[in-house]
């Protein structure tokens, strides 16, 4: 049996890809924490957005308070944020977690390349739920799929890594690191980071809240099919990153293969057509983006057969060319289409191998 | 008997589509996927035309304690749009009804309101939470919804058709992701109008909240009459006497609204109802269109794609309603298929259909029984339910019929009936029933007759939903026209 071992000959090449994406529809990445939102004054029984206020700090107090028998504040699910220590200052900023983007890309690859009957092969059910023989059968099926290198599971797991949770004493431990690392950053230089509710600007009064993106307050209220009134307890609010803002995805692919480029092509088309959305899409196509800029830099070890070809092609040098590393690596900046013809199939062939 | 009293109202603006006798069909995801050899992924391009003005509530300007001045069309950030959630909700509800599916988003119980005029009840078995919220379990009442229509996850992984398409999040455990996604339908500002009006009263909700009670035969089918002691203060003396409560059991069905002309309807309220004022509604003007928006579908059997296309425009004279003010004539819509694209990137086992020929075949398709059969979707349609729903969704211009809510009397929407009035009616109708342990069980026919006779006497005309509709101005004529004109 020969299972794919991504780094059998070490790292002979690196593909750095960077996409700049524009959000076409709002992005929703929920956070566990809740802010509090007020939509009207305590005296009003009607009107929406007549007196808007969002409270982040001590929001629990506001949420549990009653004024004149009326709950004035509702829960507002926050957008994802993280803390950053900068010197001796703690800063809180909204962010898009790389794990979320990575998950969306992986799912998209599986959806398009793996037939439904084979999608759950690498998802083991709880060991106490199925008999041991069934687990063993599933493991052997998984191993067989990986041996058959024509099967797309091989390409996907080679890139993303695999953590098939089986007994460590098992003959075929199916766990290895992937070749892909992803970084995501916001790319948002607009000076006015607004919060809006139904098109109305909400004043930012809470200095404790992160302020690095524009947000939209969204809400949903499921309707009871018999009464056609709001379902009791169903109304909920959340903050979403408004459309029109930008973010960057940086891919760092070790020992890139032609199949990786096919995946990049797939993702580009799927993103631009709206099939691949990020974040919590729900049923409304949230998190739709378009790729507005893409850059690719290929670094190849001078030990690889491919390095000579890269040098001969005369592509521009990568932006991060380093004199010291130039002795070890050959780098080129090239468009996605040219990557396909550069000869990646020769990357893992060492000079002198023949 | 005073026939005039019964003739003095218009039909109620909504009707109920009864839950089918048969249980919803449940299948595992794999079984749903296998109903067709072809699984398709792609998107449909649609455009919405407003047949009557459409309003989706956004920001609402109000003055004083509770007087709305203007309701603006919904905006997401700066974008004026009909949110994908509204389109999705409308379509899901239609499919749930005509395909005999679960009733998603059902409210599990209703508590007694502050005025104690209604009666708390459980829609489904939710005893623990009901009691926790101070609900008092009434052993005479049955659950309002049959168990088989309540979405549940413990069906060995089996779900109904709507949950397969739109997703299902159970109370506990892993959910099912939907396979259709709806983009917002953007609206150009130039297509909005400020000329629409909405009737309202200051302070309270105009028509009260849609909180059904088990003490009427409006939302519920009749079960019987229960004797209750009522104490009132008369000349500083407490007096106790018996009053009948009209106990219902089992929801009548899913609610849908009739189409009507909003101008005529609003005028009816503002001219003939007391204490009414009007506020401005910012609407997508009638005849104007939304921008093109997409409905994405992800690995669904081709037959279900046909079902979605059919469900959006089931017949030339059947139209959906969406948004705010449906009861007042707003929100009648038409969906135009204006394009489609299949995802050619799908893995090799999926055949990609030709975009152009698929679109040409379906853009103006006239759905007949034969085409429904040919496309393999007839088996998913519960024909009787669809027929009943079609009578409500029937749309043909000019919209001549007016539908209004029952008018408030001085005693409110549901005044108390005196026991002696009930006894008179029972004697008139020769219904020899009496109370056994405080309850008088009735057949549907008996209940109908009792409610009708009470209504004819001008007592509690809105007690029984069907009696109210059947005795309303123009209702029978409307139903006759709808039955004749909608060819299924």
Boltz contact constraints between the chains, C-beta under 6 A:
constraints:
  - contact:
      token1: [A, 43]
      token2: [B, 65]
      max_distance: 6.0
  - contact:
      token1: [A, 44]
      token2: [B, 62]
      max_distance: 6.0
  - contact:
      token1: [A, 45]
      token2: [B, 66]
      max_distance: 6.0
  - contact:
      token1: [A, 45]
      token2: [B, 203]
      max_distance: 6.0
  - contact:
      token1: [A, 46]
      token2: [B, 62]
      max_distance: 6.0
  - contact:
      token1: [A, 46]
      token2: [B, 66]
      max_distance: 6.0
  - contact:
      token1: [A, 46]
      token2: [B, 68]
      max_distance: 6.0
  - contact:
      token1: [A, 47]
      token2: [B, 60]
      max_distance: 6.0
  - contact:
      token1: [A, 47]
      token2: [B, 62]
      max_distance: 6.0
  - contact:
      token1: [A, 48]
      token2: [B, 59]
      max_distance: 6.0
  - contact:
      token1: [A, 48]
      token2: [B, 60]
      max_distance: 6.0
  - contact:
      token1: [A, 49]
      token2: [B, 59]
      max_distance: 6.0
  - contact:
      token1: [A, 50]
      token2: [B, 62]
      max_distance: 6.0
  - contact:
      token1: [A, 112]
      token2: [B, 345]
      max_distance: 6.0
  - contact:
      token1: [A, 112]
      token2: [B, 347]
      max_distance: 6.0
  - contact:
      token1: [A, 113]
      token2: [B, 347]
      max_distance: 6.0
  - contact:
      token1: [A, 115]
      token2: [B, 349]
      max_distance: 6.0
  - contact:
      token1: [A, 196]
      token2: [B, 77]
      max_distance: 6.0
  - contact:
      token1: [A, 198]
      token2: [B, 58]
      max_distance: 6.0
  - contact:
      token1: [A, 198]
      token2: [B, 59]
      max_distance: 6.0
  - contact:
      token1: [A, 198]
      token2: [B, 75]
      max_distance: 6.0
  - contact:
      token1: [A, 199]
      token2: [B, 75]
      max_distance: 6.0
  - contact:
      token1: [A, 199]
      token2: [B, 78]
      max_distance: 6.0
  - contact:
      token1: [A, 200]
      token2: [B, 59]
      max_distance: 6.0
  - contact:
      token1: [A, 216]
      token2: [B, 77]
      max_distance: 6.0
  - contact:
      token1: [A, 220]
      token2: [B, 85]
      max_distance: 6.0
  - contact:
      token1: [A, 222]
      token2: [B, 105]
      max_distance: 6.0
  - contact:
      token1: [A, 224]
      token2: [B, 105]
      max_distance: 6.0
  - contact:
      token1: [A, 224]
      token2: [B, 106]
      max_distance: 6.0
  - contact:
      token1: [A, 224]
      token2: [B, 107]
      max_distance: 6.0
  - contact:
      token1: [A, 225]
      token2: [B, 93]
      max_distance: 6.0
  - contact:
      token1: [A, 225]
      token2: [B, 103]
      max_distance: 6.0
  - contact:
      token1: [A, 225]
      token2: [B, 254]
      max_distance: 6.0
  - contact:
      token1: [A, 226]
      token2: [B, 251]
      max_distance: 6.0
  - contact:
      token1: [A, 226]
      token2: [B, 255]
      max_distance: 6.0
  - contact:
      token1: [A, 227]
      token2: [B, 210]
      max_distance: 6.0
  - contact:
      token1: [A, 227]
      token2: [B, 212]
      max_distance: 6.0
  - contact:
      token1: [A, 228]
      token2: [B, 255]
      max_distance: 6.0
  - contact:
      token1: [A, 229]
      token2: [B, 210]
      max_distance: 6.0
  - contact:
      token1: [A, 231]
      token2: [B, 105]
      max_distance: 6.0
  - contact:
      token1: [A, 231]
      token2: [B, 107]
      max_distance: 6.0
  - contact:
      token1: [A, 232]
      token2: [B, 107]
      max_distance: 6.0
  - contact:
      token1: [A, 242]
      token2: [B, 77]
      max_distance: 6.0
  - contact:
      token1: [A, 266]
      token2: [B, 345]
      max_distance: 6.0
  - contact:
      token1: [A, 269]
      token2: [B, 345]
      max_distance: 6.0
  - contact:
      token1: [A, 283]
      token2: [B, 88]
      max_distance: 6.0
  - contact:
      token1: [A, 283]
      token2: [B, 178]
      max_distance: 6.0
  - contact:
      token1: [A, 283]
      token2: [B, 181]
      max_distance: 6.0
  - contact:
      token1: [A, 284]
      token2: [B, 84]
      max_distance: 6.0
  - contact:
      token1: [A, 284]
      token2: [B, 85]
      max_distance: 6.0
  - contact:
      token1: [A, 284]
      token2: [B, 182]
      max_distance: 6.0
  - contact:
      token1: [A, 285]
      token2: [B, 181]
      max_distance: 6.0
  - contact:
      token1: [A, 285]
      token2: [B, 183]
      max_distance: 6.0
